[in-house]
Amino acid sequence: MALHKGRDDDRRLAVNPFLGEADPLGPMAVAPPLHRLPDGPMPPATAYRLIHDELLLDGNARLNLATFVTTWMEPQAETLMSECFDKNMIDKDEYPQTAELERRCVAMLADLWHAPDPDQAVGCSTTGSSEACMLGGLALKRRWMRRNADRYAAGARPNLVMGINVQVCWEKFCTYWEVEPRLAPMQGERFHLDAEQAAALCDENTIGVVAVLGSTFDGSYEPVWDICTALDGLQQRTGLDVPVHVDGASGAMVAPFLDEALEWDFRQPRVASINTSGHKYGLVYPGVGWALWRDHDALPEELVFRVNYLGGDMPTFALNFSRPGSEVVAQYYTFLRLGRDGYRAVQQASRDVAGRLAAGIEALGCFRMLTRGDQLPVFAFTTTDDVRTFDVFDVSRRLRERGWLVPAYTFPEQRTDLSVLRIVCRNGFSQDLADLLLADLGRLVEELHHQPRPLQQFGVKARSAFHH
């Protein structure tokens, strides 16, 4: 056994402040300021409890029928994510296997979306579909600038054609990158872009058309194939070759499994790029998105930056820089865990719940359905014309009393007369929960019928929970 001789020097262990708890009596006398750093530390359990208790005032994420974002994952996925919180996704050379899992996810999506040659498709992960849309838009603009260099230098202003129902990220893109947004308005019972409008709005300055596979307003698919066909006709008549970007934030992870005959993806040669949200119907916690281009020609080389990757060359395309690798790992876990059949079962279950719930709401007799959840598992509805005592905002307000978060909102210009409720059915929102929601809705409707008129007419401001 080794003998150890004591030493009498005065050296000490270096203690990280987080390792040493403050005086246990301290928290009883400390009232930390809200808007400036406290003067000193407090025990971690105290800090946790202060924040935990305050967050109890948030709504229950599982009952949030406003959000498209995933609110439940398996414990194994959560464990993998916790093991990767400290990995910076941008450091490809330090975390090569995380980069490899990202590459595999891109390859899987290229195959899923029928890229002509999956080996030639290029793509990347992003912080969400909003960043992915920005990247898709940038590629469209740069390709147009290449083809129209002289005209652009002379002051020609590029434009982007889309329906007024697009997610706000597209309006941001146009503002940030000085592109004219050409928004097709809603009209009558048409709530999204159609082929005729898409072609009519295009000219020599159009960088592309955005087709939305799953509108956030009502869950409907825009007719991607018809839009592409109309643009084919436009090219034959005028010579204008207008590419299409498919914003599949939600639908690109639903249609491949439930609507396999629907040709919305790279099977249509005019589709240059596609984005999706891994954290929506990709079934991963926020935030992760994906952007893919059909081939190298669709993504201008000058937009791609290169970093050292295991002594080699790793191309990157992103607006963001540092971000955790945990969501990418979780996406790969979900792809590996479910496969095609698993995704099909999960998405079909959500669509079944949406269809049955929509039918139950319609059977109450006081609501008119705009959609029924047979595309995205999402549907919108409004009150029937004969309802005079309440409106959709009253319904949303009363449902919140029971913990249900169901947004009410008014449609955009040319249909501002229409206010609706929207329900998003996601994995984890079961038929049992849907039955409970339907029962609560039936009870509160009986009470609302006894109101003299909608609360807006008493001066109560309509509260909208729609932020897409």
Stockholm file with secondary structure:
# STOCKHOLM 1.0

chainA/1-468         MALHKGRDDDRRLAVNPFLGEADPLGPMAVAPPLHRLPDGPMPPATAYRLIHDELLLDGNARLNLATFVTTWMEPQAETLMSECFDKNMIDKDEYPQTAELERRCVAMLADLWHAPDPDQAVGCSTTGSSEACMLGGLALKRRWMRRNADRYAAGARPNLVMGINVQVCWEKFCTYWEVEPRLAPMQGERFHLDAEQAAALCDENTIGVVAVLGSTFDGSYEPVWDICTALDGLQQRTGLDVPVHVDGASGAMVAPFLDEALEWDFRQPRVASINTSGHKYGLVYPGVGWALWRDHDALPEELVFRVNYLGGDMPTFALNFSRPGSEVVAQYYTFLRLGRDGYRAVQQASRDVAGRLAAGIEALGCFRMLTRGDQLPVFAFTTTDDVRTFDVFDVSRRLRERGWLVPAYTFPEQRTDLSVLRIVCRNGFSQDLADLLLADLGRLVEELHHQPRPLQQFGVKARSAFHH
#=GR chainA/1-468 SS CCCCCCCCCCCCCCCCGGGSCCCTTHHHHCCCCSSSCCSSCCCHHHHHHHHHHHHTTSCCGGGBCSCCSCCCCCHHHHHHHHTTTTCBTTCTTTSHHHHHHHHHHHHHHHHHTTCSSTTTCEEEEESSHHHHHHHHHHHHHHHHHHHTHHHHHTTCCCEEEEETTSCHHHHHHHHHTTCEEEEECCBTTBCSCCHHHHHHTCCTTEEEEEEEBSCTTTCCBCCHHHHHHHHHHHHHHHCCCCCEEEECTTGGGTHHHHCTTCCCSTTSTTEEEEEEETTTTTCCCSSCEEEEESSGGGSCGGGCEEEEETTEEEEECCSCCCCBSHHHHHHHHHHHHHHHHHHHHHHHHHHHHHHHHHHHHHHTSSEEESCCSSSSSEEEEEECTTCCSCCHHHHHHHHHHTTCBCCEEECCTTCTTCEEEEEECCTTCCHHHHHHHHHHHHHHHHHHTTSSSCGGGGTCCCCCCCCC
#=GC SS_cons         CCCCCCCCCCCCCCCCGGGSCCCTTHHHHCCCCSSSCCSSCCCHHHHHHHHHHHHTTSCCGGGBCSCCSCCCCCHHHHHHHHTTTTCBTTCTTTSHHHHHHHHHHHHHHHHHTTCSSTTTCEEEEESSHHHHHHHHHHHHHHHHHHHTHHHHHTTCCCEEEEETTSCHHHHHHHHHTTCEEEEECCBTTBCSCCHHHHHHTCCTTEEEEEEEBSCTTTCCBCCHHHHHHHHHHHHHHHCCCCCEEEECTTGGGTHHHHCTTCCCSTTSTTEEEEEEETTTTTCCCSSCEEEEESSGGGSCGGGCEEEEETTEEEEECCSCCCCBSHHHHHHHHHHHHHHHHHHHHHHHHHHHHHHHHHHHHHHTSSEEESCCSSSSSEEEEEECTTCCSCCHHHHHHHHHHTTCBCCEEECCTTCTTCEEEEEECCTTCCHHHHHHHHHHHHHHHHHHTTSSSCGGGGTCCCCCCCCC
//
